[in-house]
Amino acid sequence: MLFQETESIELKQDYAESIRKDIIAFANTNGGTIFVGIRDNGEVIGVSSPDQMIQRISNMVRDSIKPDVTMFVHYDSEETDARIIVKISVNRGTGRPYYWEVKGIQPSGVYVRQGTSAVPASEAAIRQMIKETDGDSYEEMRSLNQKLSFNYASTAFARNGLEFGKPQMKTLNVLSSDGIYTNLGLLLSDQCPHIIKAAVFSSVEQDAFQDRREFTGSLLKQVDEAYAFLEMRNEKASTFDGIHRIDHFSYPEAALREALLNAVIHRDYSFSASTLISSYADRIEIISVGGLVQGFSLNDVLMGFSICRNPKLANVFYRLDLVEAYGTGLRKIMSAYPMFVPEKLLQTTDKVFKVTLPRLTVVPQQTGNHRETNEEKVLSFLVSAEYITRIDVEQLIGLSSASASRLLRRLVDKGELEVVGGGKTTRYFRRPPYDQ
């Protein structure tokens, strides 16, 4: 019988560590056969102990190739030219990419068959194999980085009285059933490659830069640090209603929290762009990569219908009491800003989702010798807001209930505002400049 190396046939004179590469390459490509006991020129020399050879190779395959490829590798010994050779038949595997465990899921550990050689796979080829095997869900795909640590995540779970060992990791899909870290694991790990960037501007434009921060590491760490940053921007003012002190914040705390969590949980991590937080004099903007899930509109979400891009990541945040229920975040933001139309607060494209949180306590603006009056602050507020209430005025300017009511009555008397409703439902709208 004439033996010759081809795209599907590999010849080995004796046992060699390179057999591992060839098995990985065949399992990752279209399968093939390895003959041991045959020189490169096709000369049959045989092996002295085929059973020991098969045992040695099968042990190497079982111990060093991940995920388990043994069910796709079959061993036989056969007589050729009066000599015994070992035949290793490798089928294309269903768990691609297969890789050398000590090298990991990277080109130095993943091989494919190219001509008559086993060559390192490109990162693009590795990602394509993962996608074909694991599906389109980013968080369920195997992580290219398998050297992960979970110091911050373990602390966060322990803080909530929860364990975070391997059994829990498998339950949460941080580890796959065969012990391989998923991309969800990568996001929770200390090695998470995605970051949140924050910038502070002293004006309403990006022309007066003040400060810049970057939050790295586990997503759980990034959320903690980014929220602490937002709390620093959330100034508190106090007023008194009689002897009672009333505290007012620049931004509703619930809105800040939900906007940040929404950006982290629902972003598309298949893109490398950062989540952005921008703090201006009059607003905070949080921008994340990935618009709404394809096929759904902003109106669908505002009506209460929710579909999560990263449900397993959301489940982790739910277990850590960071979110209460799926699909309520945007509605909480809208509830915190009832005087604003949704289009003012939420904007989305195919690839980007932006939440804008207007500042409720206004920093007085000065132009030359002009200092904005309280009446002007109310009218400026209504440039973007649909209406204003007495409580909004209290928070906006820092007035008592009685003073806010007197200010609104003056504006009504001047014809600047018109009143709709009564009692707790009273709302003040900007009067058109002339009657239609």
VOMI-613967 format. One line per field, with one value per residue (C-alpha): residue number from 1; residue in one letter; x, y, z. Coordinates in nm, 4 decimals, always signed. Layout:
! VOMI-613967
k	(NUM, ...)
r	(A, ...)
X	(X, ...)
Y	(Y, ...)
Z	(Z, ...)
//
This chain:
! VOMI-613967
k	(1, 2, 3, 4, 5, 6, 7, 8, 9, 10, 11, 12, 13, 14, 15, 16, 17, 18, 19, 20, 21, 22, 23, 24, 25, 26, 27, 28, 29, 30, 31, 32, 33, 34, 35, 36, 37, 38, 39, 40, 41, 42, 43, 44, 45, 46, 47, 48, 49, 50, 51, 52, 53, 54, 55, 56, 57, 58, 59, 60, 61, 62, 63, 64, 65, 66, 67, 68, 69, 70, 71, 72, 73, 74, 75, 76, 77, 78, 79, 80, 81, 82, 83, 84, 85, 86, 87, 88, 89, 90, 91, 92, 93, 94, 95, 96, 97, 98, 99, 100, 101, 102, 103, 104, 105, 106, 107, 108, 109, 110, 111, 112, 113, 114, 115, 116, 117, 118, 119, 120, 121, 122, 123, 124, 125, 126, 127, 128, 129, 130, 131, 132, 133, 134, 135, 136, 137, 138, 139, 140, 141, 142, 143, 144, 145, 146, 147, 148, 149, 150, 151, 152, 153, 154, 155, 156, 157, 158, 159, 160, 161, 162, 163, 164, 165, 166, 167, 168, 169, 170, 171, 172, 173, 174, 175, 176, 177, 178, 179, 180, 181, 182, 183, 184, 185, 186, 187, 188, 189, 190, 191, 192, 193, 194, 195, 196, 197, 198, 199, 200, 201, 202, 203, 204, 205, 206, 207, 208, 209, 210, 211, 212, 213, 214, 215, 216, 217, 218, 219, 220, 221, 222, 223, 224, 225, 226, 227, 228, 229, 230, 231, 232, 233, 234, 235, 236, 237, 238, 239, 240, 241, 242, 243, 244, 245, 246, 247, 248, 249, 250, 251, 252, 253, 254, 255, 256, 257, 258, 259, 260, 261, 262, 263, 264, 265, 266, 267, 268, 269, 270, 271, 272, 273, 274, 275, 276, 277, 278, 279, 280, 281, 282, 283, 284, 285, 286, 287, 288, 289, 290, 291, 292, 293, 294, 295, 296, 297, 298, 299, 300, 301, 302, 303, 304, 305, 306, 307, 308, 309, 310, 311, 312, 313, 314, 315, 316, 317, 318, 319, 320, 321, 322, 323, 324, 325, 326, 327, 328, 329, 330, 331, 332, 333, 334, 335, 336, 337, 338, 339, 340, 341, 342, 343, 344, 345, 346, 347, 348, 349, 350, 351, 352, 353, 354, 355, 356, 357, 358, 359, 360, 361, 362, 363, 364, 365, 366, 367, 368, 369, 370, 371, 372, 373, 374, 375, 376, 377, 378, 379, 380, 381, 382, 383, 384, 385, 386, 387, 388, 389, 390, 391, 392, 393, 394, 395, 396, 397, 398, 399, 400, 401, 402, 403, 404, 405, 406, 407, 408, 409, 410, 411, 412, 413, 414, 415, 416, 417, 418, 419, 420, 421, 422, 423, 424, 425, 426, 427, 428, 429, 430, 431, 432, 433, 434, 435, 436)
r	(M, L, F, Q, E, T, E, S, I, E, L, K, Q, D, Y, A, E, S, I, R, K, D, I, I, A, F, A, N, T, N, G, G, T, I, F, V, G, I, R, D, N, G, E, V, I, G, V, S, S, P, D, Q, M, I, Q, R, I, S, N, M, V, R, D, S, I, K, P, D, V, T, M, F, V, H, Y, D, S, E, E, T, D, A, R, I, I, V, K, I, S, V, N, R, G, T, G, R, P, Y, Y, W, E, V, K, G, I, Q, P, S, G, V, Y, V, R, Q, G, T, S, A, V, P, A, S, E, A, A, I, R, Q, M, I, K, E, T, D, G, D, S, Y, E, E, M, R, S, L, N, Q, K, L, S, F, N, Y, A, S, T, A, F, A, R, N, G, L, E, F, G, K, P, Q, M, K, T, L, N, V, L, S, S, D, G, I, Y, T, N, L, G, L, L, L, S, D, Q, C, P, H, I, I, K, A, A, V, F, S, S, V, E, Q, D, A, F, Q, D, R, R, E, F, T, G, S, L, L, K, Q, V, D, E, A, Y, A, F, L, E, M, R, N, E, K, A, S, T, F, D, G, I, H, R, I, D, H, F, S, Y, P, E, A, A, L, R, E, A, L, L, N, A, V, I, H, R, D, Y, S, F, S, A, S, T, L, I, S, S, Y, A, D, R, I, E, I, I, S, V, G, G, L, V, Q, G, F, S, L, N, D, V, L, M, G, F, S, I, C, R, N, P, K, L, A, N, V, F, Y, R, L, D, L, V, E, A, Y, G, T, G, L, R, K, I, M, S, A, Y, P, M, F, V, P, E, K, L, L, Q, T, T, D, K, V, F, K, V, T, L, P, R, L, T, V, V, P, Q, Q, T, G, N, H, R, E, T, N, E, E, K, V, L, S, F, L, V, S, A, E, Y, I, T, R, I, D, V, E, Q, L, I, G, L, S, S, A, S, A, S, R, L, L, R, R, L, V, D, K, G, E, L, E, V, V, G, G, G, K, T, T, R, Y, F, R, R, P, P, Y, D, Q)
X	(+0.0000, +0.1365, +0.1184, +0.1467, +0.0671, -0.2335, -0.4764, -0.6470, -0.3523, -0.0561, +0.2377, +0.4444, +0.7489, +0.7049, +0.5335, +0.5793, +0.4257, +0.3277, +0.0571, -0.1421, -0.1358, -0.2452, -0.5405, -0.6481, -0.6127, -0.8174, -1.0890, -1.1086, -1.1173, -1.2598, -1.1220, -0.8415, -0.6201, -0.2815, -0.0676, +0.2072, +0.4924, +0.5395, +0.8191, +0.7471, +0.8483, +0.5790, +0.8094, +0.6361, +0.8578, +0.5883, +0.5728, +0.7063, +0.4154, +0.0939, -0.1129, +0.1301, +0.1468, -0.2334, -0.2465, +0.0213, -0.1467, -0.4967, -0.3686, -0.2105, -0.5331, -0.7476, -0.5178, -0.4136, -0.6865, -0.9924, -1.2857, -1.3048, -1.2314, -1.1997, -1.5373, -1.4175, -1.0858, -1.0651, -0.7584, -0.6807, -0.3761, -0.3432, -0.0883, +0.0693, +0.3683, +0.4107, +0.4431, +0.1990, +0.1079, -0.1296, -0.4183, -0.5735, -0.9012, -1.0133, -1.3583, -1.4508, -1.5669, -1.8837, -1.7148, -1.4775, -1.2403, -1.0357, -0.7127, -0.4029, -0.5008, -0.1690, -0.1797, -0.5480, -0.7983, -0.5526, -0.3511, -0.0647, -0.3043, -0.5626, -0.4616, -0.6276, -0.5278, -0.3797, -0.2428, -0.0249, +0.0440, -0.1177, -0.0931, -0.2074, -0.5586, -0.6096, -0.8102, -1.0825, -1.1023, -1.1170, -1.4021, -1.5898, -1.5564, -1.6820, -1.9769, -2.0670, -2.0488, -2.1869, -2.4363, -2.4736, -2.5135, -2.1954, -2.2253, -2.2628, -1.9623, -1.6336, -1.3890, -1.0671, -0.8959, -0.9082, -0.6615, -0.9203, -0.9430, -1.2541, -1.1307, -1.3787, -1.6725, -1.6060, -1.6061, -1.9301, -2.1035, -1.9734, -2.1013, -2.4485, -2.4075, -2.3626, -2.0993, -1.9097, -1.7335, -1.7217, -2.0686, -2.2212, -2.0183, -2.1625, -2.5149, -2.4686, -2.3051, -1.9732, -1.8270, -1.9529, -2.0418, -1.6916, -1.5194, -1.4432, -1.4950, -1.7607, -1.7657, -1.9977, -1.7100, -1.4790, -1.7121, -1.7220, -1.3499, -1.0751, -0.9442, -1.2594, -1.1355, -1.4299, -1.4185, -1.6393, -1.5030, -1.6299, -1.5695, -1.6767, -1.7424, -1.8061, -2.0433, -2.3260, -2.0847, -1.7629, -1.5521, -1.4718, -1.3124, -1.2649, -1.1929, -1.1652, -1.1928, -1.1659, -1.3162, -1.1638, -1.1706, -1.4774, -1.8069, -1.9178, -1.6222, -1.6862, -2.0502, -1.9541, -1.6885, -1.8926, -2.1914, -1.9643, -1.8486, -2.2091, -2.2932, -2.0125, -2.1821, -2.5206, -2.5181, -2.7598, -2.9460, -3.1772, -3.4850, -3.7146, -4.0923, -4.1549, -3.9281, -3.9011, -3.5869, -3.6276, -3.3267, -3.3172, -3.0678, -2.9472, -3.0520, -3.3027, -3.0945, -3.3146, -3.2626, -2.8818, -2.8751, -3.1050, -2.9341, -2.5948, -2.7221, -2.9133, -2.5955, -2.3908, -2.6446, -2.7871, -2.4817, -2.3478, -2.0136, -1.9241, -1.8044, -1.4923, -1.6058, -1.6347, -1.9454, -1.9376, -2.0544, -2.0507, -2.1382, -2.2317, -2.3501, -2.7134, -2.7262, -2.5610, -2.5446, -2.4758, -2.4055, -2.3662, -2.2857, -2.5730, -2.9171, -3.2324, -3.2500, -3.3276, -3.6975, -3.7971, -3.8657, -3.8421, -4.2225, -4.2264, -3.9969, -4.1895, -4.5093, -4.3495, -4.2280, -3.8720, -3.6188, -3.2697, -2.9584, -2.7587, -3.0081, -2.7412, -2.5541, -2.8864, -2.9446, -2.6120, -2.7055, -3.0484, -2.8939, -2.6717, -2.9792, -2.8534, -3.1729, -3.5222, -3.6885, -3.6199, -3.7514, -3.8309, -3.5204, -3.6285, -3.9747, -3.8175, -3.6169, -3.9331, -4.1122, -3.8313, -3.8772, -4.2566, -4.2357, -4.0160, -4.1264, -3.9489, -3.7668, -3.5854, -3.4513, -3.4003, -3.2447, -3.1476, -2.9933, -2.9040, -2.5740, -2.6043, -2.8366, -2.8219, -2.9911, -2.9958, -3.0708, -3.1463, -3.0222, -3.3151, -3.1398, -3.0075, -2.6710, -2.7388, -2.6061, -2.4494, -2.3926, -2.2013, -2.3812, -2.7036, -2.7933, -3.0789, -3.3902, -3.6120, -3.8807, -3.6257, -3.5108, -3.8679, -3.9161, -3.5744, -3.6704, -3.9837, -3.7790, -3.7120, -3.9702, -4.3357, -4.4640, -4.3553, -4.5092, -4.4744, -4.2500, -4.0313, -3.9877, -3.8924, -3.6199, -3.5171, -3.4537, -3.4509, -3.7675, -4.0158, -4.3584, -4.5230, -4.2547, -4.2751, -4.6539, -4.6238, -4.3661, -4.5915, -4.8931, -4.6930, -4.6038, -4.9665, -5.0790, -4.8224, -4.9595, -4.6381, -4.7933, -5.1303, -5.2652, -5.4039, -5.5609, -5.5952, -5.4655, -5.1830, -5.2278, -5.1733, -4.9336, -4.8059, -4.7482, -4.5744, -4.8409, -4.8028, -4.6703, -5.0028, -5.3495, -5.4106)
Y	(+0.0000, +0.3439, +0.6116, +0.9829, +1.2893, +1.4897, +1.7366, +1.4476, +1.2109, +1.2631, +1.0200, +0.9706, +0.7510, +0.7088, +0.8670, +1.2469, +1.5363, +1.6883, +1.4212, +1.6387, +1.9293, +1.7068, +1.5653, +1.9184, +2.0378, +1.7519, +1.7891, +2.1636, +2.1251, +1.8370, +1.5321, +1.3066, +1.0074, +0.9802, +0.6721, +0.5957, +0.3680, +0.5230, +0.7571, +1.0852, +0.9224, +0.6565, +0.3743, +0.1410, +0.0628, -0.0387, +0.0004, -0.2498, -0.2337, -0.0971, -0.1381, +0.0675, +0.3255, +0.3579, +0.3876, +0.6553, +0.8635, +0.8272, +0.9420, +1.2481, +1.3319, +1.2901, +1.4938, +1.7830, +1.8641, +2.0684, +2.0377, +1.6592, +1.5283, +1.1581, +1.0643, +1.1885, +0.9990, +0.6256, +0.3960, +0.0778, -0.1331, -0.3000, -0.5015, -0.3464, -0.4855, -0.7477, -0.4767, -0.3438, +0.0251, +0.2366, +0.4147, +0.7174, +0.8292, +1.1813, +1.3143, +1.6824, +1.7651, +1.9373, +2.1367, +2.3424, +2.5068, +2.2284, +2.3495, +2.2520, +2.3179, +2.4683, +2.7186, +2.8156, +2.9321, +3.1388, +3.0862, +2.9157, +2.6514, +2.6161, +2.4456, +2.3845, +2.1664, +2.3614, +2.1516, +1.8815, +2.0770, +2.1680, +2.5460, +2.7958, +2.9264, +3.3007, +3.4828, +3.5476, +3.1741, +3.0933, +3.3395, +3.1961, +2.8411, +2.9572, +3.1324, +2.8273, +2.6006, +2.8202, +3.0288, +3.4061, +3.4779, +3.6583, +3.5769, +3.2020, +3.1753, +3.0401, +3.3099, +3.3386, +3.4138, +3.1169, +3.2543, +3.4353, +3.5360, +3.6426, +3.8264, +4.1151, +3.8953, +3.6557, +3.9493, +4.0850, +3.7485, +3.6997, +4.0472, +3.9219, +3.5960, +3.3916, +3.1379, +3.1721, +2.8396, +2.6188, +2.4676, +2.8168, +2.9269, +2.6416, +2.7236, +3.0863, +2.9859, +3.1447, +2.7985, +2.5632, +2.2059, +2.0917, +2.3521, +2.6203, +2.9873, +3.1622, +3.5270, +3.5870, +3.4662, +3.7054, +3.9995, +3.9156, +3.8401, +4.0752, +4.0553, +4.1968, +4.3841, +4.6262, +4.9571, +5.2509, +5.5966, +5.9076, +6.2759, +6.5958, +6.9241, +7.2520, +7.3866, +7.2446, +7.1605, +6.9607, +7.2763, +7.3042, +6.9752, +6.9297, +6.5689, +6.2209, +5.8726, +5.5137, +5.2180, +4.8768, +4.5205, +4.3104, +4.4634, +4.4432, +4.6598, +4.9021, +4.9465, +5.0165, +5.2706, +5.4368, +5.4812, +5.6351, +5.8769, +5.9643, +6.0175, +6.2724, +6.4653, +6.4465, +6.7598, +6.7969, +7.1151, +7.1628, +7.3775, +7.4153, +7.3883, +7.5415, +7.3489, +7.0508, +7.0127, +6.8869, +6.7566, +6.7920, +6.6192, +6.7403, +6.4053, +6.1444, +5.8682, +5.5972, +5.7400, +5.7498, +5.3929, +5.2528, +5.4401, +5.2989, +4.9436, +4.9578, +5.0601, +4.7781, +4.4956, +4.5629, +4.6756, +4.4671, +4.3278, +4.1860, +4.5425, +4.6751, +5.0390, +5.1732, +5.2726, +5.6525, +5.8733, +6.2494, +6.4973, +6.8497, +7.1558, +7.0784, +6.7018, +6.3602, +6.1416, +5.7664, +5.6048, +5.2315, +5.0289, +4.8331, +4.9721, +4.7839, +4.4167, +4.3885, +4.4002, +4.6015, +4.9732, +5.2204, +5.2308, +4.8537, +4.8957, +5.1910, +4.9878, +4.7344, +4.4711, +4.3698, +4.1462, +4.1283, +4.1041, +3.9482, +3.7544, +3.5577, +3.8748, +4.0250, +3.7154, +3.7681, +4.1301, +4.0117, +3.7582, +4.0324, +4.2543, +4.5141, +4.4954, +4.4192, +4.2812, +4.2600, +4.5339, +4.7972, +5.0185, +5.2546, +5.2937, +5.3922, +5.6589, +5.7913, +5.7907, +5.9986, +6.2571, +6.2708, +6.6233, +6.5140, +6.3420, +6.0068, +6.1414, +6.3917, +6.1218, +5.8207, +5.8003, +5.4927, +5.3962, +5.0563, +5.0555, +5.3080, +5.3697, +5.7009, +5.8041, +6.1773, +6.2794, +6.6535, +6.8302, +6.9221, +7.1721, +7.4403, +7.6081, +7.9813, +8.0938, +8.4366, +8.6273, +8.9476, +9.1146, +8.9193, +8.6506, +8.4225, +8.4908, +8.2234, +8.2966, +8.2555, +7.9248, +7.7912, +7.9080, +7.7709, +7.4365, +7.4292, +7.4642, +7.0895, +6.9680, +6.9305, +7.0701, +7.1546, +7.0970, +7.2759, +6.9974, +7.0324, +7.4020, +7.3243, +7.0864, +7.3038, +7.6232, +7.5147, +7.6944, +7.6086, +7.4794, +7.8192, +8.0119, +7.7716, +7.8142, +8.1955, +8.1856, +7.9713, +8.1953, +8.5013, +8.3332, +8.2334, +8.5906, +8.7208, +8.4878, +8.2826, +7.9616, +7.7934, +7.5549, +7.2082, +6.9904, +7.0581, +6.9464, +6.6922, +6.6585, +7.0291, +7.0859, +7.4066, +7.4293, +7.7020, +7.9212, +7.9597, +8.3046, +8.3867, +8.2350, +8.0102)
Z	(+0.0000, -0.0945, +0.1779, +0.1075, +0.3163, +0.1992, +0.3491, +0.5284, +0.5902, +0.8256, +0.8543, +1.1712, +1.2084, +1.5851, +1.8821, +1.8838, +2.0775, +1.7412, +1.7121, +1.9512, +1.7048, +1.4180, +1.6140, +1.7134, +1.3532, +1.2070, +1.4743, +1.4000, +1.0214, +0.8207, +0.9972, +0.8823, +0.9565, +1.1269, +1.0572, +1.3102, +1.1957, +0.8513, +0.7429, +0.5596, +0.2308, +0.2761, +0.3876, +0.6364, +0.9357, +1.1852, +1.5631, +1.8147, +2.0586, +1.9039, +2.2204, +2.4282, +2.1481, +2.1409, +2.5210, +2.5250, +2.2545, +2.4003, +2.7436, +2.5837, +2.3995, +2.7088, +2.9352, +2.7131, +2.4579, +2.5505, +2.5208, +2.5367, +2.1864, +2.2725, +2.1238, +1.7843, +1.7893, +1.7154, +1.7313, +1.5395, +1.4660, +1.1295, +0.9361, +0.6295, +0.4379, +0.7105, +0.9760, +1.2380, +1.2227, +1.4318, +1.2607, +1.4341, +1.2746, +1.3696, +1.2870, +1.2732, +1.6262, +1.7388, +2.0187, +1.8081, +1.8604, +2.0193, +2.1733, +2.3670, +2.7265, +2.8404, +2.5518, +2.5776, +2.3164, +2.1176, +1.7967, +1.9822, +2.1143, +1.8358, +1.5093, +1.1752, +0.8816, +0.5922, +0.3079, +0.4677, +0.7896, +1.1207, +1.1518, +1.4198, +1.3579, +1.3250, +1.5943, +1.3358, +1.2587, +1.6314, +1.6863, +1.3893, +1.5268, +1.8663, +1.7050, +1.4962, +1.8012, +2.0792, +1.8811, +1.8535, +2.2261, +2.3312, +2.6996, +2.6325, +2.3994, +2.5323, +2.6363, +2.4385, +2.7704, +3.0073, +3.2632, +3.4726, +3.8375, +4.0301, +4.3380, +4.3150, +4.2101, +4.4994, +4.7423, +4.5930, +4.6268, +4.9813, +5.0714, +4.9794, +5.1698, +4.8513, +4.7511, +4.4251, +4.3802, +4.0703, +4.1290, +4.1451, +3.8430, +3.6387, +3.7554, +3.6532, +3.3206, +3.4162, +3.3551, +3.0860, +3.1701, +3.0707, +3.2869, +3.0276, +3.1112, +2.9039, +2.8012, +3.0972, +3.3118, +3.1282, +3.2037, +3.5752, +3.5986, +3.7106, +3.3516, +3.1881, +2.8760, +2.8585, +3.0457, +3.1441, +3.0654, +3.2441, +3.1725, +3.3485, +3.1664, +3.3479, +3.0817, +2.8712, +2.5878, +2.5602, +2.5398, +2.9112, +3.0175, +3.3938, +3.4792, +3.3329, +3.4879, +3.3617, +3.5461, +3.4770, +3.6064, +3.6805, +3.5659, +3.9287, +4.0292, +3.7449, +3.8493, +4.2103, +4.1149, +3.8395, +4.0711, +4.3361, +4.0660, +3.9788, +4.3457, +4.3638, +4.0807, +4.2549, +4.4686, +4.7581, +4.8490, +5.1452, +5.2003, +5.4962, +5.5048, +5.8445, +6.0805, +5.8451, +5.6385, +5.2839, +5.0900, +4.7115, +4.4800, +4.1414, +3.9941, +4.1147, +4.2729, +4.1225, +3.7738, +3.8124, +3.9358, +3.6686, +3.3838, +3.4841, +3.5329, +3.2043, +3.0197, +3.1742, +3.1555, +2.8098, +2.6114, +2.3236, +2.4396, +2.0998, +2.0262, +2.1978, +2.2333, +2.5905, +2.7821, +2.8189, +3.1053, +3.0416, +3.3162, +3.1997, +3.3914, +3.3067, +3.2491, +3.2666, +2.9548, +2.9621, +2.6250, +2.5679, +2.2586, +2.1082, +2.0430, +2.1277, +2.0402, +1.6703, +1.5942, +1.9018, +1.9270, +2.2126, +2.2264, +2.2841, +2.5850, +2.7292, +2.7097, +2.9432, +2.6984, +2.7735, +2.6024, +2.7469, +2.5300, +2.8176, +3.0324, +3.2190, +3.3116, +3.4230, +3.6360, +3.8149, +3.8909, +4.0090, +4.2493, +4.3899, +4.4515, +4.2048, +4.0000, +4.1247, +3.8136, +3.4427, +3.2186, +3.4821, +3.4595, +3.1817, +3.3280, +3.6623, +3.4820, +3.3168, +3.6535, +3.8030, +3.5259, +3.4689, +3.3276, +3.0339, +2.7156, +2.6544, +2.3485, +2.5715, +2.8032, +2.5772, +2.2335, +2.0349, +1.7018, +1.5591, +1.7496, +2.0355, +2.3302, +2.5169, +2.8409, +2.9232, +3.2816, +3.3116, +3.6204, +3.8462, +4.0737, +3.8428, +3.8846, +3.8234, +3.4856, +3.4470, +3.1236, +3.1862, +3.4770, +3.4232, +3.6764, +3.5746, +3.7820, +3.9327, +3.6747, +3.3947, +3.5440, +3.5282, +3.1694, +3.0676, +3.2197, +3.0021, +2.6837, +2.7003, +2.9518, +2.8575, +3.1894, +3.5428, +3.8870, +4.2191, +4.3505, +4.0395, +4.1151, +4.4756, +4.3537, +4.0609, +4.2552, +4.6192, +4.7331, +5.0015, +4.9003, +4.9602, +4.7690, +4.4730, +4.4588, +4.4633, +4.1824, +3.9641, +4.0306, +3.9219, +3.5942, +3.5394, +3.6089, +3.3600, +3.0936, +3.0702, +3.2050, +3.1934, +3.4576, +3.3885, +3.6577, +4.0269, +4.3646, +4.3461, +3.9691, +3.8947, +3.6070, +3.4520, +3.0771, +2.8794, +2.7171, +2.3381, +2.2394, +2.0746, +2.0523, +1.7558)
//
